[in-house]
């Protein structure tokens, strides 16, 4: 019926898919940027991937939607960026039919390390502790360009200079 389809298109797609029924005890949602990293997290067992990262913070609604589409009783969320942790934590009370555990991963290497130590024979509490312990032992370095003129520990930094950062 073309008229019904036209009315539906004009109204906009406001229908939200129903949450996935839990089919397994544990599931994972990871935030990362790019298909390469998404593939790594999928290979490690992530059920859902949210596009995001530095300067691309997903909303609480985006995170909640990914949690709801994960067919697990307990869903571990790996924000992999300090700016995304709060939005992920805000999704915890909104996920009504499953338990959500937000791991405080601040970098992609921390998220990968956390997933590598997951043991499906252990409890959610034991896994959360082991995963956060693994993430805490990760040292991350990066090289970037200074976005603007600034100063760090009394040393001037000019816009465009190459910077190495640890942590």
ZAKE-21094 format. One line per field, with one value per residue (C-alpha): residue number from 1; residue in one letter; x, y, z. Coordinates in steps of 0.25 Angstrom, whole numbers, plus 5000, padded with zeros to 4 digits. Last residue first. Example, Ala and Ser with C-alpha at 12.3 -4.5 7.8 and 13.67 -1.06 7.14 Angstrom:
nr: 2, 1
rest: S, A
u: 5055, 5049
v: 4996, 4982
w: 5029, 5031
END
This chain:
nr: 167, 166, 165, 164, 163, 162, 161, 160, 159, 158, 157, 156, 155, 154, 153, 152, 151, 150, 149, 148, 147, 146, 145, 144, 143, 142, 141, 140, 139, 138, 137, 136, 135, 134, 133, 132, 131, 130, 129, 128, 127, 126, 125, 124, 123, 122, 121, 120, 119, 118, 117, 116, 115, 114, 113, 112, 111, 110, 109, 108, 107, 106, 105, 104, 103, 102, 101, 100, 99, 98, 97, 96, 95, 94, 93, 92, 91, 90, 89, 88, 87, 86, 85, 84, 83, 82, 81, 80, 79, 78, 77, 76, 75, 74, 73, 72, 71, 70, 69, 68, 67, 66, 65, 64, 63, 62, 61, 60, 59, 58, 57, 56, 55, 54, 53, 52, 51, 50, 49, 48, 47, 46, 45, 44, 43, 42, 41, 40, 39, 38, 37, 36, 35, 34, 33, 32, 31, 30, 29, 28, 27, 26, 25, 24, 23, 22, 21, 20, 19, 18, 17, 16, 15, 14, 13, 12, 11, 10, 9, 8, 7, 6, 5, 4, 3, 2, 1
rest: X, X, X, X, X, X, X, X, X, X, X, X, X, X, X, X, X, X, X, X, X, X, X, X, X, X, X, X, X, X, X, X, X, X, X, X, X, X, X, X, X, X, X, X, X, X, X, X, X, X, X, X, X, X, X, X, X, X, X, X, X, X, X, X, X, X, X, X, X, X, X, X, X, X, X, X, X, X, X, X, X, X, X, X, X, X, X, X, X, X, X, X, X, X, X, X, X, X, X, X, X, X, X, X, X, X, X, X, X, X, X, X, X, X, X, X, X, X, X, X, X, X, X, X, X, X, X, X, X, X, X, X, X, X, X, X, X, X, X, X, X, X, X, X, X, X, X, X, X, X, X, X, X, X, X, X, X, X, X, X, X, X, X, X, X, X, X
u: 5197, 5210, 5210, 5219, 5217, 5220, 5218, 5206, 5202, 5214, 5217, 5224, 5231, 5227, 5222, 5213, 5209, 5200, 5199, 5188, 5185, 5199, 5202, 5201, 5209, 5203, 5207, 5199, 5204, 5194, 5195, 5182, 5174, 5179, 5174, 5161, 5158, 5162, 5152, 5141, 5143, 5142, 5130, 5123, 5126, 5137, 5135, 5134, 5148, 5152, 5167, 5168, 5156, 5162, 5175, 5167, 5160, 5173, 5180, 5168, 5169, 5162, 5156, 5147, 5139, 5124, 5116, 5102, 5092, 5080, 5065, 5064, 5076, 5073, 5080, 5093, 5093, 5098, 5110, 5113, 5111, 5121, 5132, 5132, 5141, 5151, 5152, 5152, 5137, 5137, 5123, 5121, 5107, 5102, 5089, 5093, 5087, 5094, 5084, 5080, 5094, 5096, 5083, 5088, 5101, 5095, 5085, 5096, 5102, 5115, 5127, 5134, 5145, 5154, 5146, 5133, 5126, 5119, 5122, 5113, 5115, 5130, 5137, 5152, 5150, 5139, 5148, 5159, 5149, 5144, 5159, 5160, 5147, 5149, 5147, 5145, 5134, 5132, 5120, 5122, 5113, 5112, 5102, 5096, 5083, 5077, 5066, 5070, 5063, 5052, 5055, 5052, 5041, 5043, 5045, 5040, 5025, 5027, 5033, 5021, 5011, 5017, 5017, 5003, 4999, 5008, 5000
v: 5031, 5036, 5047, 5050, 5064, 5069, 5084, 5089, 5100, 5104, 5098, 5106, 5100, 5104, 5090, 5090, 5103, 5105, 5109, 5101, 5087, 5082, 5070, 5056, 5044, 5034, 5025, 5015, 5008, 4996, 4990, 4996, 4989, 4975, 4979, 4984, 4971, 4962, 4970, 4970, 4955, 4952, 4960, 4955, 4940, 4932, 4920, 4931, 4936, 4950, 4952, 4956, 4966, 4974, 4975, 4980, 4990, 4995, 4996, 5004, 5015, 5019, 5006, 5008, 4996, 4998, 4986, 4985, 4975, 4972, 4975, 4989, 4996, 5011, 5009, 5006, 5015, 5027, 5019, 5019, 5034, 5036, 5027, 5033, 5045, 5035, 5027, 5012, 5012, 4997, 4992, 4978, 4973, 4963, 4955, 4954, 4957, 4970, 4979, 4986, 4989, 4995, 5004, 5008, 5013, 5021, 5027, 5030, 5038, 5034, 5043, 5046, 5056, 5044, 5031, 5027, 5017, 5007, 4992, 4981, 4967, 4968, 4954, 4956, 4955, 4966, 4975, 4973, 4976, 4988, 4993, 4991, 4996, 5010, 5017, 5009, 5007, 4993, 4986, 4972, 4960, 4950, 4939, 4935, 4936, 4949, 4954, 4965, 4979, 4982, 4991, 5006, 5011, 5026, 5024, 5037, 5042, 5045, 5031, 5024, 5033, 5029, 5014, 5015, 5022, 5012, 5000
w: 5119, 5111, 5101, 5090, 5083, 5069, 5068, 5060, 5070, 5079, 5093, 5103, 5115, 5129, 5133, 5120, 5112, 5101, 5086, 5079, 5074, 5077, 5067, 5072, 5076, 5086, 5098, 5106, 5118, 5121, 5135, 5139, 5127, 5132, 5147, 5141, 5133, 5145, 5154, 5144, 5142, 5156, 5158, 5146, 5150, 5144, 5134, 5122, 5125, 5120, 5120, 5106, 5107, 5117, 5109, 5097, 5105, 5111, 5097, 5092, 5103, 5115, 5120, 5133, 5131, 5131, 5136, 5131, 5137, 5127, 5126, 5130, 5123, 5127, 5141, 5134, 5122, 5131, 5133, 5118, 5117, 5128, 5122, 5109, 5112, 5118, 5105, 5103, 5106, 5109, 5113, 5119, 5117, 5127, 5123, 5109, 5095, 5092, 5085, 5098, 5101, 5087, 5089, 5103, 5097, 5086, 5096, 5105, 5094, 5086, 5087, 5074, 5078, 5082, 5081, 5075, 5066, 5075, 5073, 5079, 5081, 5085, 5085, 5083, 5068, 5069, 5076, 5066, 5055, 5061, 5062, 5047, 5043, 5049, 5063, 5076, 5086, 5091, 5095, 5101, 5105, 5116, 5121, 5107, 5100, 5106, 5098, 5089, 5092, 5083, 5071, 5073, 5064, 5062, 5047, 5041, 5040, 5025, 5022, 5030, 5022, 5009, 5012, 5016, 5003, 4995, 5000
END
